[in-house]
Amino acid sequence: MSAPSSKPTVTEREARQVAEAAREQDWRKPSFAKELFLGRFRLDLIHPHPLPPAEDSRRGEEFLAKLRAFCETQIDAARIEREARIPDEVISGLKEIGALGMKIDTKYGGLGLTQVYYNKALALAGSACPAVGVLLSAHQSIGVPQPLKLFGTDEQKAEFLPRCARTDISAFLLTEPDVGSDPARLATSAVRDGDAYVLDGVKLWTTNGVIADLLVVMARVPKTEDGKGGITAFVVETDSPGITVENRNAFMGLRGIENGVTRFHQVRVPAANRIGPEGAGLKIALTTLNTGRLSLPASCVAAGKWCLKIAREWSAAREQWGRPIAEHEAVGKKISFIAATTFALEAVLDLSSQMADEDRNDIRIEGALAKLFASEMGWLMADELVQIRGGRGFETAESLAARGEKAVPAEQVLRDLRINRIFEGSTEIMHLLIAREAVDAHLKVAGDLIDPDKSLQDKAKAGANAGVFYAKWLPKLVAGSGQLPGAYGEFRHGIDLSRHLRYVERNARKLARSTFYAMSRWQGRMETKQGFLGRIVDIGAELFAMSAACVRAELLRTQGDHGREAYQLADAFCEQSRIRVEELFGRLWTNTDSVDRKVVKGVMGGAYTWLEEGIVDPSGDGPWIADTTPGPSKADNLHRPVN
């Protein structure tokens, strides 16, 4: 059986249609963040802060203690960084303590941890060594366990989940050398042949792929008389004939991860291994990522905690001009930023995770905002730590130790965190994804008005529906509880956090008004205004983080657990966040978007090539994008299962 040899060619419109079809179309449960973008501050959805059942906490804490002991005694982060590999004995040890099955139900041999404790475990493991955190996260957040949990049959769960819980490592294979966030161009094919599918294609950046035993593979099934076809998900055994790991990729950070290039040539996969129906692959992937993305904020929270610890200890020990550097305002502001932001990121992570556990709310926007905000802020915190450390921040831990100083891997943390702004949806893609969800209510009632393919009759009907919706919605954006001096008074305890919540309420309405004005102004061209949409989303992220920080501070106060200090940190974060929000609102309408577009047109048209003169390009030869023509592999198989 021969595989299709040509890559799919799709228009921009077709690509959008594929992405839109994969979206979860309905909102069956409330969403705090969705309401926030609509100008409705539903504090009741997050306050009082939800808490896990006592039994879940007990089991979670019990495992965290076991994991901490393992991390402190069995993980040598310096060795992993030096050798660019997690030792087999470490992976075997993680299997023995059940770390592969943290999110897998106990009836399949897993630990059955909640999302809250799963993220705490990832943060703990990631603080010991980020590559270990990624290994565990890629296996459980997006690998075989999560899609099977959500979409697998009872038979598939019974067959694969016990293996994933104790022995088998899994990986998720979607990206291809010429396919990133545009899955409509997916070229890997899966052709039905009797009771099996035959897979052909190449997958890139397969985290865990080099050592994985099981794979979740996204491939395109041709449409037939018997099947609808489309992008489809499969569970694939890595030792199947025709699978070759052709390269183990190396990166600026996360040097211990087993990330590779995997080729499929005439690989037979039983039809029973298909997850869901044909064509459901993208929906499965996106739904899996709704909660799977929370693993990245976990690593950022861990990094923030470590950055704060090092900044505190170093800034007390290092003196300049007769005083510890922490007492100099230029350094002190950086320490304050790290402390306040770490508090807020943990608040966002725990709140989103607990809401995911309770399953009362739709957290697709909250999870995406958490990933977006944490990845950007995590990078900034690490960058500030490097600056606080000065030359020592730029020096490797190994070099510091060689000359007799504390081996602080500040530069490594900066390198390790950088990928989070790209992993599982780059910042730019997250802006667009969140923006699409944020304007969903508008598109439901007025989308046909700006759709060029809709008939006049459809447009007239949409106009009538939009008139009814906006007649009710717009007046509610004029005034709200944020204008009442006594609103949210339960957040006033020595330090007044109620004023920040009033600020969030007022600016949620302002955000909704700004979005409506932009849609009225640009209509069908709104989707091209990516700069504007990105700022809208960033404002929403800040307002969400402010809300989470205040709610967490109040929770800690009621529990008698560092309540006063939590209020101080929440207050500091909100003050810092408000400055960013004001700047973002200003840049909605005063920006360089127009002139930037002109410059880009000139750059791409060759108008400024003279500016590139006077340098030597050290890049090597080769194509920008590797050839992915289907066929047998010409490389040695680098697959290295860990037994």
Solvent accessible surface area in square Angstrom, and as a share of the most:
residue,aa,sasa,rsa
1,M,114,0.51
2,S,98,0.63
3,A,24,0.19
4,P,64,0.40
5,S,86,0.55
6,S,92,0.59
7,K,88,0.37
8,P,33,0.21
9,T,130,0.76
10,V,49,0.28
11,T,80,0.46
12,E,130,0.58
13,R,87,0.32
14,E,76,0.34
15,A,17,0.13
16,R,90,0.33
17,Q,96,0.42
18,V,50,0.29
19,A,47,0.36
20,E,58,0.26
21,A,73,0.57
22,A,7,0.06
23,R,18,0.07
24,E,58,0.26
25,Q,77,0.34
26,D,69,0.36
27,W,47,0.16
28,R,182,0.66
29,K,76,0.32
30,P,62,0.39
31,S,3,0.02
32,F,0,0.00
33,A,0,0.00
34,K,30,0.13
35,E,24,0.11
36,L,1,0.00
37,F,6,0.02
38,L,1,0.01
39,G,5,0.05
40,R,84,0.31
41,F,25,0.10
42,R,87,0.32
43,L,16,0.08
44,D,92,0.48
45,L,15,0.07
46,I,1,0.00
47,H,37,0.17
48,P,115,0.72
49,H,17,0.08
50,P,12,0.07
51,L,95,0.47
52,P,35,0.22
53,P,81,0.51
54,A,87,0.68
55,E,90,0.40
56,D,31,0.16
57,S,28,0.18
58,R,123,0.45
59,R,64,0.23
60,G,0,0.00
61,E,93,0.42
62,E,107,0.48
63,F,11,0.04
64,L,26,0.13
65,A,66,0.51
66,K,105,0.44
67,L,0,0.00
68,R,125,0.46
69,A,53,0.41
70,F,20,0.08
71,C,9,0.05
72,E,123,0.55
73,T,99,0.57
74,Q,100,0.44
75,I,20,0.10
76,D,75,0.39
77,A,36,0.28
78,A,65,0.50
79,R,80,0.29
80,I,3,0.01
81,E,32,0.14
82,R,143,0.52
83,E,91,0.41
84,A,32,0.24
85,R,92,0.34
86,I,2,0.01
87,P,13,0.08
88,D,62,0.32
89,E,106,0.47
90,V,7,0.04
91,I,1,0.00
92,S,29,0.19
93,G,9,0.09
94,L,1,0.00
95,K,20,0.09
96,E,136,0.61
97,I,29,0.15
98,G,1,0.01
99,A,0,0.00
100,L,0,0.00
101,G,1,0.01
102,M,0,0.00
103,K,17,0.07
104,I,4,0.02
105,D,70,0.36
106,T,83,0.48
107,K,153,0.65
108,Y,35,0.13
109,G,35,0.33
110,G,8,0.08
111,L,39,0.19
112,G,21,0.20
113,L,17,0.09
114,T,20,0.12
115,Q,12,0.05
116,V,11,0.06
117,Y,13,0.05
118,Y,1,0.00
119,N,2,0.01
120,K,63,0.27
121,A,0,0.00
122,L,6,0.03
123,A,14,0.11
124,L,29,0.14
125,A,0,0.00
126,G,7,0.06
127,S,63,0.41
128,A,28,0.22
129,C,4,0.02
130,P,38,0.24
131,A,3,0.03
132,V,0,0.00
133,G,8,0.08
134,V,24,0.14
135,L,6,0.03
136,L,0,0.00
137,S,13,0.09
138,A,9,0.07
139,H,0,0.00
140,Q,0,0.00
141,S,0,0.00
142,I,22,0.11
143,G,0,0.00
144,V,0,0.00
145,P,5,0.03
146,Q,8,0.04
147,P,2,0.01
148,L,0,0.00
149,K,110,0.47
150,L,77,0.38
151,F,66,0.28
152,G,13,0.12
153,T,68,0.39
154,D,108,0.56
155,E,128,0.57
156,Q,8,0.04
157,K,40,0.17
158,A,62,0.48
159,E,95,0.43
160,F,1,0.00
161,L,7,0.04
162,P,54,0.34
163,R,72,0.26
164,C,0,0.00
165,A,0,0.00
166,R,104,0.38
167,T,75,0.44
168,D,17,0.09
169,I,0,0.00
170,S,0,0.00
171,A,0,0.00
172,F,30,0.12
173,L,1,0.01
174,L,32,0.16
175,T,35,0.20
176,E,9,0.04
177,P,24,0.15
178,D,37,0.19
179,V,6,0.04
180,G,46,0.44
181,S,69,0.44
182,D,48,0.25
183,P,21,0.13
184,A,2,0.01
185,R,74,0.27
186,L,0,0.00
187,A,36,0.28
188,T,0,0.00
189,S,6,0.04
190,A,0,0.00
191,V,30,0.17
192,R,106,0.39
193,D,48,0.25
194,G,61,0.59
195,D,111,0.57
196,A,6,0.05
197,Y,0,0.00
198,V,6,0.03
199,L,0,0.00
200,D,3,0.02
201,G,5,0.05
202,V,8,0.05
203,K,0,0.00
204,L,30,0.15
205,W,141,0.50
206,T,1,0.00
207,T,16,0.09
208,N,1,0.01
209,G,1,0.01
210,V,2,0.01
211,I,0,0.00
212,A,0,0.00
213,D,32,0.16
214,L,0,0.00
215,L,1,0.01
216,V,0,0.00
217,V,0,0.00
218,M,1,0.00
219,A,0,0.00
220,R,68,0.25
221,V,5,0.03
222,P,51,0.32
223,K,165,0.70
224,T,76,0.44
225,E,181,0.81
226,D,147,0.76
227,G,19,0.18
228,K,140,0.59
229,G,2,0.02
230,G,26,0.25
231,I,11,0.06
232,T,0,0.00
233,A,0,0.00
234,F,0,0.00
235,V,0,0.00
236,V,1,0.00
237,E,50,0.22
238,T,6,0.03
239,D,116,0.60
240,S,20,0.13
241,P,120,0.76
242,G,34,0.32
243,I,10,0.05
244,T,17,0.10
245,V,1,0.01
246,E,39,0.18
247,N,69,0.35
248,R,57,0.21
249,N,20,0.10
250,A,100,0.77
251,F,71,0.30
252,M,114,0.51
253,G,4,0.03
254,L,11,0.05
255,R,99,0.36
256,G,1,0.01
257,I,11,0.05
258,E,4,0.02
259,N,3,0.01
260,G,0,0.00
261,V,24,0.14
262,T,2,0.01
263,R,29,0.11
264,F,0,0.00
265,H,57,0.25
266,Q,60,0.27
267,V,0,0.00
268,R,125,0.46
269,V,3,0.01
270,P,69,0.44
271,A,20,0.16
272,A,77,0.60
273,N,13,0.07
274,R,66,0.24
275,I,0,0.00
276,G,22,0.21
277,P,84,0.53
278,E,22,0.10
279,G,31,0.30
280,A,17,0.13
281,G,0,0.00
282,L,12,0.06
283,K,71,0.30
284,I,2,0.01
285,A,2,0.02
286,L,55,0.28
287,T,32,0.19
288,T,2,0.01
289,L,18,0.09
290,N,29,0.15
291,T,28,0.16
292,G,1,0.01
293,R,10,0.04
294,L,0,0.00
295,S,4,0.03
296,L,14,0.07
297,P,1,0.01
298,A,0,0.00
299,S,37,0.24
300,C,1,0.00
301,V,3,0.02
302,A,7,0.05
303,A,14,0.11
304,G,0,0.00
305,K,93,0.39
306,W,57,0.20
307,C,0,0.00
308,L,53,0.27
309,K,95,0.40
310,I,10,0.05
311,A,0,0.00
312,R,140,0.51
313,E,62,0.28
314,W,39,0.14
315,S,1,0.00
316,A,68,0.53
317,A,78,0.61
318,R,89,0.32
319,E,102,0.46
320,Q,67,0.30
321,W,217,0.76
322,G,68,0.66
323,R,110,0.40
324,P,37,0.23
325,I,13,0.07
326,A,42,0.32
327,E,102,0.46
328,H,32,0.14
329,E,140,0.63
330,A,76,0.59
331,V,27,0.15
332,G,22,0.21
333,K,133,0.57
334,K,51,0.21
335,I,31,0.16
336,S,47,0.31
337,F,31,0.13
338,I,0,0.00
339,A,18,0.14
340,A,1,0.00
341,T,0,0.00
342,T,8,0.05
343,F,18,0.08
344,A,0,0.00
345,L,2,0.01
346,E,31,0.14
347,A,0,0.00
348,V,5,0.03
349,L,6,0.03
350,D,15,0.08
351,L,0,0.00
352,S,0,0.00
353,S,0,0.00
354,Q,6,0.02
355,M,0,0.00
356,A,23,0.18
357,D,51,0.27
358,E,59,0.26
359,D,90,0.47
360,R,128,0.47
361,N,6,0.03
362,D,20,0.10
363,I,13,0.07
364,R,12,0.04
365,I,1,0.00
366,E,0,0.00
367,G,0,0.00
368,A,1,0.01
369,L,1,0.00
370,A,0,0.00
371,K,1,0.00
372,L,2,0.01
373,F,14,0.06
374,A,2,0.02
375,S,2,0.01
376,E,44,0.20
377,M,11,0.05
378,G,1,0.01
379,W,54,0.19
380,L,79,0.39
381,M,1,0.00
382,A,1,0.01
383,D,62,0.32
384,E,41,0.18
385,L,1,0.01
386,V,22,0.13
387,Q,121,0.54
388,I,11,0.05
389,R,14,0.05
390,G,39,0.37
391,G,63,0.60
392,R,60,0.22
393,G,0,0.00
394,F,171,0.71
395,E,38,0.17
396,T,62,0.36
397,A,22,0.17
398,E,118,0.53
399,S,46,0.30
400,L,0,0.00
401,A,53,0.41
402,A,91,0.70
403,R,121,0.44
404,G,70,0.67
405,E,57,0.26
406,K,140,0.59
407,A,53,0.41
408,V,6,0.03
409,P,39,0.25
410,A,1,0.01
411,E,26,0.12
412,Q,24,0.11
413,V,20,0.11
414,L,32,0.16
415,R,36,0.13
416,D,8,0.04
417,L,11,0.05
418,R,69,0.25
419,I,47,0.24
420,N,8,0.04
421,R,56,0.20
422,I,96,0.49
423,F,44,0.18
424,E,40,0.18
425,G,17,0.16
426,S,24,0.16
427,T,13,0.08
428,E,112,0.50
429,I,57,0.29
430,M,0,0.00
431,H,28,0.12
432,L,56,0.28
433,L,47,0.23
434,I,0,0.00
435,A,4,0.03
436,R,57,0.21
437,E,12,0.05
438,A,7,0.05
439,V,17,0.10
440,D,2,0.01
441,A,17,0.13
442,H,1,0.01
443,L,51,0.25
444,K,119,0.51
445,V,33,0.19
446,A,13,0.10
447,G,14,0.13
448,D,51,0.26
449,L,73,0.36
450,I,53,0.27
451,D,33,0.17
452,P,108,0.68
453,D,101,0.52
454,K,76,0.32
455,S,59,0.38
456,L,154,0.77
457,Q,148,0.66
458,D,56,0.29
459,K,49,0.21
460,A,70,0.54
461,K,138,0.59
462,A,7,0.05
463,G,31,0.29
464,A,65,0.50
465,N,74,0.38
466,A,8,0.06
467,G,42,0.40
468,V,91,0.52
469,F,48,0.20
470,Y,31,0.12
471,A,70,0.55
472,K,136,0.58
473,W,7,0.03
474,L,58,0.29
475,P,82,0.51
476,K,131,0.55
477,L,2,0.01
478,V,107,0.61
479,A,64,0.50
480,G,25,0.24
481,S,41,0.26
482,G,2,0.02
483,Q,100,0.44
484,L,107,0.53
485,P,111,0.70
486,G,55,0.53
487,A,16,0.12
488,Y,35,0.13
489,G,28,0.27
490,E,84,0.38
491,F,0,0.00
492,R,107,0.39
493,H,77,0.34
494,G,90,0.87
495,I,46,0.24
496,D,38,0.20
497,L,0,0.00
498,S,0,0.00
499,R,80,0.29
500,H,0,0.00
501,L,0,0.00
502,R,30,0.11
503,Y,12,0.05
504,V,0,0.00
505,E,13,0.06
506,R,84,0.31
507,N,11,0.06
508,A,0,0.00
509,R,9,0.03
510,K,75,0.32
511,L,0,0.00
512,A,0,0.00
513,R,98,0.36
514,S,13,0.08
515,T,7,0.04
516,F,55,0.23
517,Y,114,0.43
518,A,0,0.00
519,M,25,0.11
520,S,57,0.37
521,R,128,0.47
522,W,30,0.10
523,Q,100,0.44
524,G,39,0.37
525,R,135,0.49
526,M,17,0.07
527,E,81,0.36
528,T,86,0.50
529,K,32,0.14
530,Q,103,0.46
531,G,33,0.31
532,F,4,0.02
533,L,14,0.07
534,G,6,0.06
535,R,21,0.08
536,I,5,0.03
537,V,0,0.00
538,D,40,0.21
539,I,0,0.00
540,G,0,0.00
541,A,3,0.02
542,E,7,0.03
543,L,0,0.00
544,F,2,0.01
545,A,0,0.00
546,M,0,0.00
547,S,0,0.00
548,A,1,0.00
549,A,0,0.00
550,C,0,0.00
551,V,1,0.00
552,R,30,0.11
553,A,0,0.00
554,E,11,0.05
555,L,25,0.12
556,L,27,0.13
557,R,82,0.30
558,T,85,0.49
559,Q,97,0.43
560,G,68,0.66
561,D,65,0.34
562,H,131,0.58
563,G,9,0.09
564,R,175,0.64
565,E,85,0.38
566,A,3,0.02
567,Y,3,0.01
568,Q,75,0.33
569,L,57,0.28
570,A,0,0.00
571,D,29,0.15
572,A,32,0.25
573,F,0,0.00
574,C,0,0.00
575,E,69,0.31
576,Q,39,0.18
577,S,0,0.00
578,R,50,0.18
579,I,125,0.64
580,R,52,0.19
581,V,0,0.00
582,E,90,0.40
583,E,104,0.47
584,L,19,0.09
585,F,12,0.05
586,G,43,0.41
587,R,99,0.36
588,L,3,0.01
589,W,103,0.36
590,T,107,0.62
591,N,57,0.29
592,T,81,0.47
593,D,33,0.17
594,S,63,0.40
595,V,79,0.45
596,D,67,0.35
597,R,131,0.48
598,K,140,0.59
599,V,67,0.39
600,V,88,0.50
601,K,162,0.69
602,G,14,0.13
603,V,74,0.42
604,M,155,0.69
605,G,67,0.64
606,G,33,0.32
607,A,59,0.46
608,Y,73,0.28
609,T,76,0.44
610,W,154,0.54
611,L,126,0.62
612,E,108,0.49
613,E,130,0.58
614,G,83,0.80
615,I,129,0.66
616,V,136,0.78
617,D,98,0.51
618,P,130,0.82
619,S,80,0.52
620,G,71,0.68
621,D,157,0.81
622,G,59,0.57
623,P,108,0.68
624,W,256,0.90
625,I,84,0.43
626,A,61,0.47
627,D,110,0.57
628,T,16,0.09
629,T,75,0.43
630,P,37,0.23
631,G,15,0.14
632,P,88,0.55
633,S,36,0.23
634,K,206,0.87
635,A,47,0.37
636,D,117,0.61
637,N,83,0.43
638,L,78,0.39
639,H,38,0.17
640,R,55,0.20
641,P,58,0.37
642,V,5,0.03
643,N,165,0.85
